[in-house]
């Protein structure tokens, strides 16, 4: 949306007194949260691995179909690509049709989750150690660089699996699983002093996340540092140790909203692009895109 509306992008940068922003930071928290609850599900329920995978497929597939139908109707992707969706193949072209990106992280998330489901069902006691080793390996690959290519067909699918995005997904899912394991096995104090300390940490964590996204040129954090802070924040949120986390956990409607966030935002991105093309054809003012796009969504 910001690429289509340069004026809005400049307005945000001026408002937050920054030169650069990391507004694409959303995939990492998605993977960390997914890994967190994936571990909790595996640790608390003794279900066959295929049952877990089926539930994961059913949970993710509706959002994919939602985006696929919209993009197909506007002619951005052929209908036969529905077969790629059935098997969660990366490089299906749905994201490129919306934001010109070469990865589709939902597919990567699905297959990494399947890998972790198999791992934890194979050995629950030692799985958290293996998860830590895998997270370290993925981080090392990220730091040293992983080959990425924008090709077509089989090559594109292959390089979508063996890529920086995949390593990032592995690291974040493992961090989420480790955070879940720590929150369930670490006994945290319940005194007032610790509650104040936990609240202080939550304030710092939220401010750090905000600064990383909106004030990137002023506050220099690496993606690994932010991911680690977010994973630690998940531990505090899961146990309601701070006043902020306790308040958030009392708001039931947040869960309802977050359940459909992906579909809403994906639909918004598609609609905004359609309106932008209409604006270009009819010579509308750029600022009108925001109003029309919001009305559509």
Secondary structure, 3 states (H helix, E strand, C coil): CCCCCHHHHHHHHHHCCCCCCCCCCCHHHHHHHHHHHHHHHHHHCCCCHHHHHHHHHHHHHHHHHHHHHHHHHCCCCCHHHHHHHHCCCCCCCHHHHHHCCCCCHHHHHHHHHHHHHHHHHHCHHHHHHHHHHHHHHHHHHHHHCCCCCCCCHHHHHHHHHCCHHHHHHHHHHHHHHHHHHHHHHCCCCCCHHHHHHHHHHHHHHHHHHHHHHHCCCCCCCCHHHHHHHHHHHHHHHHHCCCHHHHHHHCCCHHHHHHHCHHHHHHHHHHHHHHHHHHHHHHCCCCCHHHHHHHHHC
